[in-house]
């Protein structure tokens, strides 16, 4: 249940980024969801691999509030935030590199 709230927040966070820079909202929102779920699955896969190597299996229920779930949520949120900062910097650089419309219209004559 907590992951659903985090996914909604990540989607809206990236949609706000898309809105500020004139990009497609749903594409960046889906990117946020993919980043979050990818890091969740990757972390839990690595944890399962660790348990397999050390033979330390326990009967955790990964649907609730366990320490492993809280750690994986924090890592996935940090990954979403980091990717957001990278995209924001990339979009800012794109805006700086584009000449403005006014500069392109200098010297044009209307016929």
LINFENQUI-V246400 format. One record per residue. N is the residue number from 1. RES is the residue in one letter. PHI is phi in degrees with one decimal (999 if undefined). OMEGA is omega in radians with two decimals (NA if undefined). D_FIRST is the distance of its C-alpha to the first C-alpha in whole Angstrom. Layout:
n: (N;N)
res: (RES;RES)
phi: (PHI;PHI)
omega: (OMEGA;OMEGA)
d_first: (D_FIRST;D_FIRST)
This chain:
n: (1;2;3;4;5;6;7;8;9;10;11;12;13;14;15;16;17;18;19;20;21;22;23;24;25;26;27;28;29;30;31;32;33;34;35;36;37;38;39;40;41;42;43;44;45;46;47;48;49;50;51;52;53;54;55;56;57;58;59;60;61;62;63;64;65;66;67;68;69;70;71;72;73;74;75;76;77;78;79;80;81;82;83;84;85;86;87;88;89;90;91;92;93;94;95;96;97;98;99;100;101;102;103;104;105;106;107;108;109;110;111)
res: (X;X;X;X;X;X;X;X;X;X;X;X;X;X;X;X;X;X;X;X;X;X;X;X;X;X;X;X;X;X;X;X;X;X;X;X;X;X;X;X;X;X;X;X;X;X;X;X;X;X;X;X;X;X;X;X;X;X;X;X;X;X;X;X;X;X;X;X;X;X;X;X;X;X;X;X;X;X;X;X;X;X;X;X;X;X;X;X;X;X;X;X;X;X;X;X;X;X;X;X;X;X;X;X;X;X;X;X;X;X;X)
phi: (999;-64.1;-64.0;-65.7;-64.3;-65.8;-62.7;-63.4;-63.9;-65.2;-60.6;-68.0;-62.9;-73.9;-65.0;-64.2;-63.7;-63.9;-66.2;-65.3;-109.0;71.4;-101.0;-75.9;-65.3;-68.4;-67.5;-70.6;-64.7;-67.5;-60.9;-61.7;-64.4;-65.2;-63.4;-61.8;-66.3;-62.9;-70.9;-62.0;-63.9;-61.9;-65.1;-67.8;-65.6;-63.3;-66.6;-64.5;-63.4;-60.4;-63.7;-67.4;-69.9;-90.9;52.9;-113.8;-66.4;-134.0;-91.5;-76.3;-100.2;-82.2;-92.4;-108.9;-96.1;-108.4;-60.4;-64.7;-65.0;-63.9;-64.0;-67.5;-62.7;-64.1;-65.9;-67.5;-65.2;-62.9;-66.7;-63.5;-64.7;-62.8;-65.9;-62.0;-63.6;-62.8;-65.0;-62.4;-64.4;-64.3;-67.2;-65.0;-65.1;-61.9;-67.3;-65.5;-81.5;-78.6;-72.5;-74.1;-64.7;-64.0;-66.4;-69.2;-85.5;-67.4;90.6;-76.1;-113.6;-87.9;-101.5)
omega: (3.14;3.13;3.12;3.10;3.11;3.11;3.12;3.11;3.12;3.12;-3.12;3.11;3.13;3.08;3.06;3.08;3.13;3.14;3.14;-3.04;3.06;3.11;3.12;-3.04;-3.01;-3.14;3.10;3.08;3.10;3.06;3.11;3.13;-3.14;3.12;-3.12;-3.10;3.11;3.11;3.07;-3.11;-3.14;-3.14;-3.11;3.04;3.11;3.11;3.08;3.08;3.09;3.12;3.12;-3.14;-3.07;-3.10;-3.13;3.13;3.03;-3.06;3.09;3.00;-3.02;3.11;-3.05;-3.13;3.02;-3.13;3.14;3.11;3.14;3.10;-3.14;3.07;-3.13;3.12;-3.14;3.09;3.10;3.11;3.10;3.12;3.13;3.10;3.09;3.13;3.12;3.13;3.13;3.09;3.11;-3.14;3.10;3.10;3.11;-3.13;3.14;-3.08;-3.13;3.03;-3.11;-3.10;-3.13;-3.14;-3.14;-3.11;3.12;3.09;3.09;3.09;3.12;3.12;NA)
d_first: (0;4;5;5;7;9;10;11;13;15;16;17;19;21;22;23;25;26;27;29;31;32;29;27;24;22;24;22;19;19;20;18;15;17;18;14;14;17;17;14;16;19;18;17;20;22;21;21;25;26;25;27;30;30;29;27;24;22;20;17;14;11;8;8;10;13;16;15;12;12;16;14;12;15;17;15;15;19;20;18;20;23;23;23;26;28;28;29;32;33;33;35;37;37;38;41;43;43;46;46;47;50;51;51;53;56;59;58;61;61;63)
